Amino acid sequence: MAEPRETTLALHRTVFERNLRLLERTVDGISDEAAAAPLVAGGSNLHWLLAHLVVSRDGLLARIGGHRVWDAEAAEAFGRGSRPAAEAPAALAEQLARLREQQARLDAVLERLDDEDLGREAGPMTVAAWIEFLAWHETYHLGQATLYRRAAGLPSAVG
């Protein structure tokens, strides 16, 4: 029988992989122009959302011994509470490429974590708590991405 640590990390790795696959399907067919449109006045847009997911994964990677794909300035521009800029940070395809690169980095780091690593404090939470939070956080934002897809006139990417 698998150890609880191995089972938990394997489940989180699966969630991150599933989130990326679903995000790729959700974004497929949306133009960069449509991705710049907010759902509500003053709200974010799909470009901001993908950049936010990139900096969120970067934050976790930095906390667990991995390497960011973007610099700290991006974290400020697309972190919690930031507002979408008039210009898209990058094309949707480029943002997805960053997320794919992060997926490989995240997988490699999660593969080598042990119980001591998981229990280590990393700011206000443990490493294990950060991993769980990011899995939830991404899933939350995937729901929003689905709304952008529907606003672009495309059918659901799921079922």
C-alpha positions in Angstrom: 0.0 0.0 0.0 1.3 3.5 -0.8 2.4 5.8 1.9 0.0 8.7 2.6 2.6 11.3 1.5 3.0 9.5 -1.8 -0.7 9.2 -2.3 -1.4 12.9 -1.5 1.4 14.1 -3.7 0.4 11.8 -6.5 -3.2 13.1 -6.3 -2.0 16.8 -6.3 0.2 16.1 -9.3 -2.8 14.6 -11.1 -4.9 17.7 -10.2 -2.3 20.0 -11.6 -2.0 17.9 -14.8 -5.7 17.8 -15.2 -6.1 21.5 -14.6 -3.6 22.2 -17.4 -5.2 19.8 -19.9 -8.6 21.3 -19.1 -7.3 24.9 -19.4 -5.8 24.0 -22.8 -9.1 22.7 -24.0 -11.0 25.7 -22.5 -8.7 28.2 -24.2 -8.7 26.4 -27.6 -10.5 28.4 -30.2 -10.6 31.7 -28.2 -8.9 34.5 -30.1 -6.4 36.8 -28.3 -8.9 39.6 -29.1 -11.7 37.8 -27.4 -9.4 37.0 -24.5 -8.9 40.7 -23.9 -12.6 41.3 -23.2 -13.7 41.4 -19.5 -16.8 39.5 -18.5 -18.0 42.5 -16.5 -17.1 46.1 -16.5 -13.9 46.7 -14.5 -13.3 42.9 -14.3 -10.4 40.8 -15.4 -10.0 39.1 -18.7 -8.7 35.8 -19.9 -5.3 37.1 -20.7 -5.0 38.4 -17.1 -6.4 35.1 -15.7 -3.7 33.0 -17.5 -0.9 35.3 -16.4 -2.3 35.1 -12.9 -2.2 31.3 -13.0 1.4 31.5 -14.2 2.5 33.7 -11.4 0.6 31.6 -8.9 2.4 28.5 -10.0 5.7 30.5 -9.9 5.0 31.4 -6.3 4.5 27.8 -5.4 7.6 26.7 -7.3 9.7 29.4 -5.4 8.3 28.1 -2.1 9.1 24.5 -2.8 12.5 24.7 -4.3 11.7 25.1 -8.0 12.5 27.9 -10.4 10.1 30.5 -11.7 9.3 30.9 -15.4 8.6 34.7 -14.9 10.4 37.4 -12.9 9.2 39.0 -9.7 7.7 42.0 -11.6 5.2 39.7 -13.2 4.1 38.5 -9.8 3.3 42.1 -8.9 1.5 42.7 -12.2 -0.7 39.6 -12.1 -0.8 38.6 -8.4 -3.8 38.8 -6.1 -5.5 42.1 -6.2 -3.8 43.3 -9.4 -5.8 44.8 -12.3 -5.6 43.8 -16.0 -3.4 46.0 -18.1 -4.6 47.5 -21.3 -2.1 45.3 -23.2 -2.1 41.6 -23.0 1.0 40.2 -21.3 1.4 37.7 -24.0 -0.6 35.7 -26.5 -2.7 32.9 -25.1 -0.4 30.3 -26.8 2.6 31.8 -25.1 0.9 31.7 -21.7 -0.1 28.1 -22.2 3.5 27.3 -23.1 4.6 28.8 -19.8 2.1 26.7 -18.0 3.4 23.6 -19.7 6.9 24.4 -18.8 5.8 25.0 -15.2 4.0 21.7 -15.2 7.3 19.9 -15.9 9.1 21.9 -13.2 6.3 21.3 -10.7 6.2 17.6 -11.4 10.0 17.3 -10.9 9.9 19.2 -7.6 6.8 17.4 -6.2 8.5 14.1 -7.1 11.4 14.7 -4.8 9.6 16.2 -1.8 9.6 14.3 1.5 7.7 14.6 4.8 10.2 17.1 6.1 9.8 19.3 3.1 6.0 19.1 3.3 6.0 20.2 6.9 8.4 23.1 6.4 6.9 26.5 7.0 6.9 28.7 3.8 5.4 32.0 4.9 2.0 31.7 6.6 1.5 28.0 5.6 3.4 24.8 5.3 4.6 23.6 1.9 1.9 20.9 2.0 -0.8 23.6 2.6 0.6 25.7 -0.3 0.4 22.7 -2.6 -3.2 22.1 -1.6 -4.1 25.8 -1.8 -2.7 26.1 -5.3 -4.6 23.0 -6.5 -7.8 24.5 -5.2 -6.9 28.0 -6.5 -6.3 26.7 -10.1 -9.6 24.8 -10.1 -11.5 27.9 -8.9 -10.0 29.9 -11.8 -10.8 27.1 -14.3 -14.4 27.8 -13.6 -13.9 31.4 -14.6 -12.0 30.4 -17.7 -15.1 28.4 -18.7 -17.2 31.6 -18.5 -14.7 33.4 -20.8 -15.1 30.5 -23.3 -18.9 30.7 -23.2 -18.7 34.5 -23.6 -16.6 34.0 -26.8 -19.5 32.0 -28.2 -17.9 28.6 -27.8 -19.4 25.4 -26.3 -18.2 24.0 -23.0 -14.9 22.2 -23.2 -16.2 19.6 -20.8 -18.8 17.1 -21.9 
